[in-house]
Amino acid sequence: MIIINSRNHRACGFTIIELIIVLIIMGVIATLVIPRLISTNESAICSEAISTLSTMRSAQARYNLEKGTFAGTDCSALDIAVNTPKFFDTPTCDSGTGAVTLSRVGGPVYTATAAQTGSPVYTCTGAGCTTAVLRSCFSN
């Protein structure tokens, strides 16, 4: 801060250089913090998808063992309450293959699917599947 003392004139304030340095520091801090916040949010979305798909996939398998077929597209016949997830639309079931699908609400658009055959396979399709967190979450 520059202070000029004279008998009749006194000026207080920041120089343009001081303001630019503060803006640069704020920019550096923002570039460090924002990516961490975004990846944390994507991790939460990924966890919700895997949890919901896993629960729905197990319910589909139980339904198939009991009825000899898979539940219809709205999944309402399953033995669990189908709540709408926070980050996704209501899950849909494929009565032919038993796959369970979630479609992303808002943000990057993608669809997460859990297949019924073999070990759980969670796939992600769509433009929103390009982030590193989602690529590590789903086995594309």
GROMACS elastic network, one bead per residue, 0.5 to 0.9 nm:
[ bonds ]
;  ai    aj funct       b0    kb
    1    12     6  0.72505   500
    1    13     6  0.59359   500
    1    14     6  0.50215   500
    1    15     6  0.68648   500
    1    18     6  0.79589   500
    2    11     6  0.76735   500
    2    12     6  0.61701   500
    2    13     6  0.63271   500
    2    14     6  0.66115   500
    2    15     6  0.72818   500
    3    10     6  0.70021   500
    3    11     6  0.57718   500
    3    12     6  0.51733   500
    3    13     6  0.74626   500
    4     9     6  0.75651   500
    4    10     6  0.55193   500
    4    11     6  0.55729   500
    4    12     6  0.72746   500
    5     8     6  0.83738   500
    5     9     6  0.67189   500
    5    10     6  0.54165   500
    5    11     6  0.76452   500
    6     9     6  0.53316   500
    6    10     6  0.63515   500
    7    10     6  0.80138   500
   14    17     6  0.81041   500
   14    18     6  0.61857   500
   14    19     6  0.67934   500
   15    18     6  0.53201   500
   15    19     6  0.65491   500
   15    20     6  0.88264   500
   16    19     6  0.51162   500
   16    20     6  0.61753   500
   16    21     6  0.86560   500
   17    20     6  0.51230   500
   17    21     6  0.61983   500
   17    22     6  0.87042   500
   18    21     6  0.51859   500
   18    22     6  0.63398   500
   18    23     6  0.87698   500
   19    22     6  0.51852   500
   19    23     6  0.62839   500
   19    24     6  0.87108   500
   20    23     6  0.50732   500
   20    24     6  0.61724   500
   20    25     6  0.86603   500
   21    24     6  0.51065   500
   21    25     6  0.62439   500
   21    26     6  0.86676   500
   22    25     6  0.51437   500
   22    26     6  0.62163   500
   22    27     6  0.86274   500
   23    26     6  0.50718   500
   23    27     6  0.61350   500
   23    28     6  0.87120   500
   24    27     6  0.50255   500
   24    28     6  0.62778   500
   24    29     6  0.87101   500
   25    28     6  0.51793   500
   25    29     6  0.62950   500
   25    30     6  0.86570   500
   26    29     6  0.51556   500
   26    30     6  0.61514   500
   26    31     6  0.87163   500
   27    30     6  0.50755   500
   27    31     6  0.62564   500
   27    32     6  0.87770   500
   28    31     6  0.52130   500
   28    32     6  0.64796   500
   28    33     6  0.88887   500
   29    32     6  0.52226   500
   29    33     6  0.62617   500
   29    34     6  0.86365   500
   30    33     6  0.52138   500
   30    34     6  0.58320   500
   30    35     6  0.87105   500
   31    34     6  0.58908   500
   31    35     6  0.70348   500
   32    35     6  0.65730   500
   32    36     6  0.72845   500
   33    36     6  0.54780   500
   33    37     6  0.64935   500
   33    38     6  0.89626   500
   34    37     6  0.51844   500
   34    38     6  0.63056   500
   34    39     6  0.88045   500
   35    38     6  0.51033   500
   35    39     6  0.62080   500
   35    40     6  0.85910   500
   36    39     6  0.52839   500
   36    40     6  0.61778   500
   36    41     6  0.87221   500
   37    40     6  0.51859   500
   37    41     6  0.63697   500
   37    42     6  0.87855   500
   38    41     6  0.52072   500
   38    42     6  0.63027   500
   38    43     6  0.86831   500
   39    43     6  0.60707   500
   39    44     6  0.86505   500
   39   131     6  0.87805   500
   39   132     6  0.86076   500
   39   133     6  0.66278   500
   40    43     6  0.50753   500
   40    44     6  0.63911   500
   40    45     6  0.87881   500
   40   133     6  0.89464   500
   41    44     6  0.51489   500
   41    45     6  0.63352   500
   41    46     6  0.86384   500
   42    46     6  0.60328   500
   42    47     6  0.85268   500
   42   131     6  0.86324   500
   42   133     6  0.64559   500
   42   134     6  0.71202   500
   43    46     6  0.50004   500
   43    47     6  0.60864   500
   43    48     6  0.85935   500
   43   133     6  0.64485   500
   43   134     6  0.77193   500
   43   137     6  0.82035   500
   44    47     6  0.50979   500
   44    48     6  0.62211   500
   44    49     6  0.86297   500
   45    48     6  0.51790   500
   45    49     6  0.62045   500
   45    50     6  0.87301   500
   45    86     6  0.85295   500
   45    87     6  0.64196   500
   45    88     6  0.87011   500
   45   134     6  0.88878   500
   46    49     6  0.50843   500
   46    50     6  0.61911   500
   46    51     6  0.84942   500
   46   133     6  0.78946   500
   46   134     6  0.65910   500
   46   137     6  0.62953   500
   46   138     6  0.82263   500
   47    50     6  0.52666   500
   47    51     6  0.59916   500
   47    52     6  0.84593   500
   47   137     6  0.81818   500
   48    51     6  0.51595   500
   48    52     6  0.59841   500
   48    53     6  0.83642   500
   48    85     6  0.74257   500
   48    86     6  0.81182   500
   48    87     6  0.78011   500
   48    88     6  0.88345   500
   49    52     6  0.52802   500
   49    53     6  0.59170   500
   49    54     6  0.83343   500
   49    85     6  0.82719   500
   49    87     6  0.83170   500
   49    88     6  0.79126   500
   49   102     6  0.73422   500
   49   112     6  0.71458   500
   49   113     6  0.89820   500
   50    53     6  0.51413   500
   50    54     6  0.58431   500
   50    55     6  0.84805   500
   50   112     6  0.85810   500
   50   114     6  0.85261   500
   50   122     6  0.74696   500
   50   137     6  0.81458   500
   50   138     6  0.84447   500
   51    54     6  0.52085   500
   51    55     6  0.62122   500
   51    56     6  0.85908   500
   52    55     6  0.52607   500
   52    56     6  0.60886   500
   52    57     6  0.84219   500
   52    85     6  0.76528   500
   52    91     6  0.83396   500
   52   102     6  0.85683   500
   53    56     6  0.51094   500
   53    57     6  0.58230   500
   53    58     6  0.85023   500
   53    91     6  0.82297   500
   53   100     6  0.64457   500
   53   101     6  0.73725   500
   53   102     6  0.76341   500
   53   112     6  0.81660   500
   53   113     6  0.72138   500
   53   114     6  0.59294   500
   53   122     6  0.80212   500
   54    57     6  0.50868   500
   54    58     6  0.62214   500
   54    59     6  0.86367   500
   54   100     6  0.89466   500
   54   114     6  0.73492   500
   54   120     6  0.78224   500
   54   122     6  0.89282   500
   55    58     6  0.53001   500
   55    59     6  0.62915   500
   55    60     6  0.87045   500
   55    80     6  0.85858   500
   56    59     6  0.50197   500
   56    60     6  0.61094   500
   56    61     6  0.86385   500
   56    75     6  0.84167   500
   56    78     6  0.82377   500
   56    80     6  0.80894   500
   56    82     6  0.82681   500
   56    91     6  0.82119   500
   56    93     6  0.85471   500
   56   100     6  0.66495   500
   56   114     6  0.86404   500
   57    60     6  0.50513   500
   57    61     6  0.62741   500
   57    62     6  0.87585   500
   57    98     6  0.77188   500
   57    99     6  0.71335   500
   57   100     6  0.62927   500
   57   114     6  0.66299   500
   57   115     6  0.75740   500
   57   116     6  0.67427   500
   57   120     6  0.83581   500
   58    61     6  0.50648   500
   58    62     6  0.62889   500
   58    63     6  0.86004   500
   58   116     6  0.87736   500
   59    62     6  0.51147   500
   59    63     6  0.61035   500
   59    64     6  0.85601   500
   59    78     6  0.60131   500
   59    79     6  0.64284   500
   59    80     6  0.69661   500
   60    63     6  0.50281   500
   60    64     6  0.61111   500
   60    65     6  0.86668   500
   60    70     6  0.61722   500
   60    71     6  0.65631   500
   60    75     6  0.83589   500
   60    78     6  0.66927   500
   60    79     6  0.87254   500
   60    93     6  0.81690   500
   60    98     6  0.63239   500
   60    99     6  0.81382   500
   60   100     6  0.81768   500
   60   116     6  0.81235   500
   61    64     6  0.50621   500
   61    65     6  0.62539   500
   61    66     6  0.86820   500
   61    70     6  0.76612   500
   61    98     6  0.76842   500
   61   116     6  0.73643   500
   62    65     6  0.51172   500
   62    66     6  0.62234   500
   62    67     6  0.85737   500
   62    78     6  0.83997   500
   62    79     6  0.83087   500
   63    66     6  0.51580   500
   63    67     6  0.58789   500
   63    68     6  0.75545   500
   63    69     6  0.72324   500
   63    70     6  0.63105   500
   63    71     6  0.68487   500
   63    77     6  0.81935   500
   63    78     6  0.63836   500
   63    79     6  0.75377   500
   64    67     6  0.52846   500
   64    70     6  0.50676   500
   64    71     6  0.76337   500
   64    98     6  0.82518   500
   65    68     6  0.56559   500
   65    69     6  0.77365   500
   65    70     6  0.88679   500
   66    69     6  0.81960   500
   67    70     6  0.76399   500
   67    71     6  0.89842   500
   69    95     6  0.72228   500
   69    96     6  0.79378   500
   69    98     6  0.83301   500
   70    93     6  0.81187   500
   70    94     6  0.73323   500
   70    96     6  0.67003   500
   70    97     6  0.73702   500
   70    98     6  0.53706   500
   70    99     6  0.89072   500
   71    74     6  0.79187   500
   71    75     6  0.57486   500
   71    76     6  0.76679   500
   71    77     6  0.59850   500
   71    78     6  0.66065   500
   71    93     6  0.65741   500
   71    94     6  0.72488   500
   71    95     6  0.52705   500
   71    96     6  0.87210   500
   71    98     6  0.72822   500
   72    75     6  0.56733   500
   72    76     6  0.76068   500
   72    77     6  0.73383   500
   72    92     6  0.82418   500
   72    93     6  0.59948   500
   72    94     6  0.63769   500
   72    96     6  0.85552   500
   72    98     6  0.88442   500
   73    76     6  0.82339   500
   73    91     6  0.86534   500
   73    92     6  0.52136   500
   73    94     6  0.55338   500
   73    95     6  0.63107   500
   73   100     6  0.89344   500
   74    77     6  0.80241   500
   74    90     6  0.82487   500
   74    91     6  0.73434   500
   74    92     6  0.53331   500
   74    93     6  0.61786   500
   74    94     6  0.87929   500
   75    78     6  0.58134   500
   75    82     6  0.74106   500
   75    91     6  0.73041   500
   75    92     6  0.60768   500
   75    93     6  0.54648   500
   75    94     6  0.86003   500
   75    95     6  0.89764   500
   75   100     6  0.86908   500
   76    79     6  0.82480   500
   76    80     6  0.83641   500
   76    81     6  0.79525   500
   76    82     6  0.70795   500
   77    80     6  0.84500   500
   78    81     6  0.77634   500
   78    82     6  0.82393   500
   82    85     6  0.88012   500
   82    90     6  0.76174   500
   82    91     6  0.76566   500
   83    90     6  0.71448   500
   83    91     6  0.85840   500
   84    87     6  0.86140   500
   84    88     6  0.70825   500
   84    89     6  0.62430   500
   84    91     6  0.73777   500
   85    88     6  0.52889   500
   85    89     6  0.66763   500
   85    90     6  0.67726   500
   85    91     6  0.82870   500
   86    89     6  0.80917   500
   86   105     6  0.84102   500
   87   103     6  0.86996   500
   87   104     6  0.61507   500
   87   105     6  0.55870   500
   87   106     6  0.76697   500
   88    91     6  0.78241   500
   88   102     6  0.61166   500
   88   103     6  0.54904   500
   88   106     6  0.83465   500
   89    92     6  0.87455   500
   89   102     6  0.63507   500
   89   103     6  0.55790   500
   89   104     6  0.64148   500
   89   105     6  0.60377   500
   90   101     6  0.89136   500
   90   102     6  0.69375   500
   90   103     6  0.79365   500
   91   100     6  0.67157   500
   91   101     6  0.56500   500
   91   103     6  0.75508   500
   92    99     6  0.84460   500
   92   100     6  0.57765   500
   92   101     6  0.52909   500
   92   102     6  0.67028   500
   92   103     6  0.88672   500
   93    96     6  0.88968   500
   93    97     6  0.86744   500
   93    98     6  0.63598   500
   93    99     6  0.58935   500
   93   101     6  0.64219   500
   94    97     6  0.56683   500
   94    99     6  0.52279   500
   94   100     6  0.63892   500
   94   101     6  0.80988   500
   95    98     6  0.54542   500
   95    99     6  0.78152   500
   96    99     6  0.81654   500
   97   100     6  0.89914   500
   97   115     6  0.76708   500
   97   116     6  0.69254   500
   97   117     6  0.84181   500
   98   114     6  0.87786   500
   98   115     6  0.69113   500
   98   116     6  0.56268   500
   98   117     6  0.85883   500
   99   113     6  0.67072   500
   99   114     6  0.55413   500
   99   116     6  0.55740   500
   99   117     6  0.86742   500
  100   112     6  0.83712   500
  100   113     6  0.56120   500
  100   114     6  0.52818   500
  100   115     6  0.67413   500
  100   116     6  0.82367   500
  101   111     6  0.67444   500
  101   112     6  0.56889   500
  101   114     6  0.65648   500
  101   115     6  0.88240   500
  102   110     6  0.85643   500
  102   111     6  0.56067   500
  102   112     6  0.51785   500
  102   113     6  0.63950   500
  102   114     6  0.89327   500
  103   109     6  0.76049   500
  103   110     6  0.61246   500
  103   112     6  0.64514   500
  103   113     6  0.87916   500
  104   107     6  0.75107   500
  104   108     6  0.73916   500
  104   109     6  0.56907   500
  104   110     6  0.56283   500
  104   111     6  0.61756   500
  104   112     6  0.79885   500
  104   128     6  0.89299   500
  105   108     6  0.82998   500
  105   109     6  0.73295   500
  105   110     6  0.88190   500
  106   109     6  0.69577   500
  107   128     6  0.79844   500
  108   126     6  0.84736   500
  108   127     6  0.68522   500
  108   129     6  0.78078   500
  109   125     6  0.87619   500
  109   126     6  0.61757   500
  109   127     6  0.61037   500
  109   129     6  0.80118   500
  110   124     6  0.65058   500
  110   125     6  0.54545   500
  110   127     6  0.62589   500
  110   128     6  0.51855   500
  110   129     6  0.63410   500
  111   123     6  0.80682   500
  111   124     6  0.55875   500
  111   125     6  0.53577   500
  111   126     6  0.64601   500
  111   128     6  0.86925   500
  111   129     6  0.86373   500
  112   122     6  0.67033   500
  112   123     6  0.55584   500
  112   125     6  0.66855   500
  112   138     6  0.80505   500
  113   121     6  0.79277   500
  113   122     6  0.55146   500
  113   123     6  0.53053   500
  113   124     6  0.65774   500
  113   125     6  0.84624   500
  114   120     6  0.65651   500
  114   121     6  0.56410   500
  114   123     6  0.67242   500
  115   118     6  0.81514   500
  115   119     6  0.85495   500
  115   120     6  0.65190   500
  115   121     6  0.58100   500
  115   122     6  0.69768   500
  115   123     6  0.84458   500
  116   119     6  0.78490   500
  116   120     6  0.70145   500
  116   121     6  0.81074   500
  117   120     6  0.74910   500
  117   121     6  0.82964   500
  118   121     6  0.80393   500
  121   138     6  0.79106   500
  121   139     6  0.66473   500
  121   140     6  0.88071   500
  122   137     6  0.82204   500
  122   138     6  0.52593   500
  122   139     6  0.57991   500
  122   140     6  0.76649   500
  123   137     6  0.88348   500
  123   138     6  0.51648   500
  123   139     6  0.54640   500
  123   140     6  0.52075   500
  124   128     6  0.85419   500
  124   129     6  0.60535   500
  124   134     6  0.79143   500
  124   135     6  0.80940   500
  124   137     6  0.89907   500
  124   138     6  0.60520   500
  124   139     6  0.76363   500
  124   140     6  0.63006   500
  125   128     6  0.77578   500
  125   129     6  0.62919   500
  125   140     6  0.80765   500
  126   129     6  0.59059   500
  126   130     6  0.84299   500
  127   130     6  0.65571   500
  128   131     6  0.71932   500
  128   134     6  0.84311   500
  129   132     6  0.83535   500
  129   133     6  0.88459   500
  129   134     6  0.58481   500
  129   135     6  0.64729   500
  129   138     6  0.87684   500
  130   133     6  0.85829   500
  130   134     6  0.70062   500
  130   135     6  0.66326   500
  131   134     6  0.54980   500
  131   135     6  0.62055   500
  131   136     6  0.87240   500
  132   135     6  0.50316   500
  132   136     6  0.61495   500
  132   137     6  0.85291   500
  133   136     6  0.52883   500
  133   137     6  0.61632   500
  133   138     6  0.88078   500
  134   138     6  0.60478   500
  135   138     6  0.55460   500
  135   139     6  0.69935   500
  135   140     6  0.70187   500
  136   139     6  0.70848   500
  136   140     6  0.88455   500
